[in-house]
Amino acid sequence: MPFFTFNQDSPNSDTDYLGRVRSVDTRRLAIDAEDGHLERVGVGKLVALPVPGPMDDWLIGIVERIARQSVTQETDRTPDSAETEETTNAADLQGDLIQGNTVSVTLVGTVRRSTGTAGEETHSFSRSLVHLPDIHRECYVLRQTALESFMGLLVRAGDTDRALEIGSYTLDPRAKAYLDGDRFFQRHAALLGSTGSGKSWTVARILERA
């Protein structure tokens, strides 16, 4: 069973479809968002892009920036006999105004399919990037059941004997957030935030759970 159930055969009909990849720069992507699809996404939201190939692997990214740009495209015009040279040049300079929607995404990891010892298929999340997306690869917003599926991976990966349950994810309050206590206490750490953002509460929560 596919991990995400997006309609890849007809992306435009999928309610979670955002657009297609315009450019790739290592972990940074620019997505051409389809008209009317910007309301499906926001800064800090997660997106998924399919990895080429037969495996059910997905690249996961976080939205960093959303921009709506206006581009003037020159058009070929045949001047009317009644038009003067001055009005014709003014019209040519104006051209056609085209709206462009750009969503900047930073890739954060990969959802990978693997086969267990008993032959069962499982999925796991890794911070590594084995592949980068092709140009024009479709991009989907993680919402509702898709977001639940991804957050479920993080819950299963974090729920170990060394895990400290510190709260839930803002993107999905039903998914518990864990901190790997073994790794956390082996190095220096800093909690940064503005006044009232919850720094003291977080420190108290980590010590309480430890």
VENWOUR-V863724 format. One record per residue. N is the residue number from 1. RES is the residue in one small letter. PHI is phi in whole degrees, 0 to 359 (none if undefined). NEAR is the number of other ideal C-beta (glycine too) atoms within 12 Angstrom. Layout:
n=(N,N)
res=(RES,RES)
phi=(PHI,PHI)
near=(NEAR,NEAR)
This chain:
n=(1,2,3,4,5,6,7,8,9,10,11,12,13,14,15,16,17,18,19,20,21,22,23,24,25,26,27,28,29,30,31,32,33,34,35,36,37,38,39,40,41,42,43,44,45,46,47,48,49,50,51,52,53,54,55,56,57,58,59,60,61,62,63,64,65,66,67,68,69,70,71,72,73,74,75,76,77,78,79,80,81,82,83,84,85,86,87,88,89,90,91,92,93,94,95,96,97,98,99,100,101,102,103,104,105,106,107,108,109,110,111,112,113,114,115,116,117,118,119,120,121,122,123,124,125,126,127,128,129,130,131,132,133,134,135,136,137,138,139,140,141,142,143,144,145,146,147,148,149,150,151,152,153,154,155,156,157,158,159,160,161,162,163,164,165,166,167,168,169,170,171,172,173,174,175,176,177,178,179,180,181,182,183,184,185,186,187,188,189,190,191,192,193,194,195,196,197,198,199,200,201,202,203,204,205,206,207,208,209,210)
res=(m,p,f,f,t,f,n,q,d,s,p,n,s,d,t,d,y,l,g,r,v,r,s,v,d,t,r,r,l,a,i,d,a,e,d,g,h,l,e,r,v,g,v,g,k,l,v,a,l,p,v,p,g,p,m,d,d,w,l,i,g,i,v,e,r,i,a,r,q,s,v,t,q,e,t,d,r,t,p,d,s,a,e,t,e,e,t,t,n,a,a,d,l,q,g,d,l,i,q,g,n,t,v,s,v,t,l,v,g,t,v,r,r,s,t,g,t,a,g,e,e,t,h,s,f,s,r,s,l,v,h,l,p,d,i,h,r,e,c,y,v,l,r,q,t,a,l,e,s,f,m,g,l,l,v,r,a,g,d,t,d,r,a,l,e,i,g,s,y,t,l,d,p,r,a,k,a,y,l,d,g,d,r,f,f,q,r,h,a,a,l,l,g,s,t,g,s,g,k,s,w,t,v,a,r,i,l,e,r,a)
phi=(none,300,291,253,253,291,275,286,289,218,303,298,272,275,289,256,290,253,170,233,292,263,213,230,224,49,274,258,236,245,252,278,279,292,301,84,256,295,291,278,224,211,299,93,280,257,229,227,230,291,274,302,124,284,286,273,254,222,271,248,225,242,284,256,203,232,223,247,247,250,240,266,253,292,236,279,233,262,297,288,298,276,278,274,297,294,290,296,296,296,292,295,293,289,65,257,272,244,269,234,252,240,245,269,234,249,288,243,166,225,269,240,267,217,248,284,295,269,88,282,268,229,236,216,252,229,287,282,241,281,230,242,288,282,297,75,293,287,231,236,272,276,220,48,296,295,293,300,298,292,298,299,299,294,296,294,289,270,279,234,295,261,275,249,283,248,155,225,280,298,293,208,301,282,262,285,254,239,239,284,298,298,284,298,273,265,213,286,216,223,247,245,175,285,301,85,277,111,296,297,297,295,299,297,294,297,295,298,291,293)
near=(11,22,32,38,20,32,18,24,13,11,24,20,13,25,21,31,33,43,36,31,33,27,21,27,16,11,22,24,40,30,43,31,36,28,16,16,28,26,17,29,35,21,17,20,33,43,48,47,43,34,29,21,15,9,20,27,30,44,41,44,39,28,35,25,23,28,21,19,19,14,15,15,15,15,14,10,17,10,16,11,7,7,15,12,11,11,15,17,15,14,20,20,15,15,17,16,13,16,19,23,29,29,40,29,44,26,37,29,29,33,41,27,26,19,14,11,7,7,8,11,16,21,29,26,30,23,17,18,26,19,23,24,38,20,19,18,34,37,46,45,41,42,28,20,19,33,28,23,31,39,31,26,33,35,23,19,24,30,19,16,10,18,24,26,23,26,22,18,26,16,26,26,13,18,27,23,27,28,28,25,22,16,15,24,16,10,10,7,16,10,19,10,13,8,8,8,11,18,17,14,16,23,19,15,20,26,16,13,22,18)
